Amino acid sequence: MDKQIHLWAFLQGIGFFPSGWMHERARPEGVFSMDYYARVAKLAEQGMFDAIVFGDQLQSRGAGGRTPERMAMPTLDPVSLLTAMAAVTKHVGLVATVSTSYNTPEMLAERFGAMERISGGRAGWNIVTTAHPATAPNFGDNDLPPKDERYRRAKEVVAKACELWAAMDREGPMLPQGRPVLVQAGQSADGRDFAARTAEAIFCPAANIDAGIDFRSDLRARVAVVGRDPDGVRIMPGLSCVLGGSEEEARASHAAILDLADDALAIEYLSESLGCDLTPFDPQGEIPVTTILEHTILPKADIARAVTPAHEKRTPLGAFAANFMRHPRGHNVFLGTPEQMADMMISWRDAGACDGFTLQPSYMPGGLEDFVEQVVPILQQRGRLRTEYPGTTLRETLGLPAREAVAA
């Protein structure tokens, strides 16, 4: 199929928008129920998604030691959830985020080896090095290892895990895919270099088509430099959406979701994102830049770049927090009709901005239902999305070779 659009689904938690859990079609209580995960897994498979992706966090949630009161952002163990979802599906891939900094190669090889066999060859590993400073104390350390050291360890851990999976194959029974599909989401120069040498699929933010083209072109060039085939790597930027019968209706629905959040929720979300508790401050007052830079547990230079322009414009804290929440994590948010969304996805694919998209529903499960019921049929009618799976493994679904060597 020419320029097939690949679809991944990031379904963990309560949806893309921090206020989405309050939507009338959201079911936040379901995140602790197997019935909920069975339902969304079957929906993803009905929509012919390549894979479901689940993230993870190893740090305790809450900025400055304060647990948020209004945010609903549960993060359960991804391997456990995805392995359970394997039991109610036959084709959709299962991509779990697991850190190389706080797991040994032996642990990783065993966990993903079991997932591979139980799912019949549908496992994927989203490789992360862990960047949140609050993680270290949970493992008996005062600080995270330096970034270059974390990536050096990641390279060693992945190489050793691949050796262990190869040994499992020799000892039998063979793993269905040879090894899990290797996935990466790094954005820095170190992250991109690591992805170029390692990843078979890459999750990234791209707020617009030009950003998508720039990222995909850069990664494909890096992949070629290390002697790998760029066509053997799938670039899957994040995409959220709010659909309507007209563009105006979609925009009104989007505004209604955002309006579910009061100043307190927006400031809690900003607090977590900046690594500093801002809840004691007046929403109508100025952004407390000095306090933020003094107390943040995240890299100060990055935080300064995020807050200084708004501070210089004298933007009130509440207004800055509300605007910050409109585009969580820098991903593209589409507002329009199902037909317009299909047009947008096809135009990105044809322009070389992506190989597909990682859908992040605005709220769960309603946002996923809308996409599967309204957009998927249009893509299929236009010949840009499969109507059946090509095989049983994630590698077959992605159109990847049986197993590619990781670059040295």
Buried (B, 14 or more C-beta within 10 A) or exposed (E): EEEBBBBBBBBBBBBBBBBBBBBEEBBBEBBEEEEBBBBBBBBBBBBBBBBBBBBBBBBEBBBBEBEBEBBBBEBEEBBEBBBBBBEBBEBBBBBBBBBBBBBEBEEBBBBBBEBBBBBBBBBBBBBBBBBBBBBBEEEEEEEBBEBEEBBBBBBEBBBBBBEBBBEBBEEEEBBBBBBBBBBBBBEEEBBBBBBBBBBBBBBBBBBEBEBBBEBBBEBBEBBEEEEBEBEBBBBBBBBBBBBBEEEEBBBEBBEEBBEBBBBBBBBBBBBBBBBBBBBEBEBEEBBBBEBBBEBBBBEEEEBBEBBBEBBEEEBBBBBBBBBBBBBBEEBBBBBBBBEBBBBBBBEBBEEBBBBBBBBBBBBBBBBBBBBBBBBBBBBBEBEBBBEEBEEBBBBBBBBBEEBBEBBE
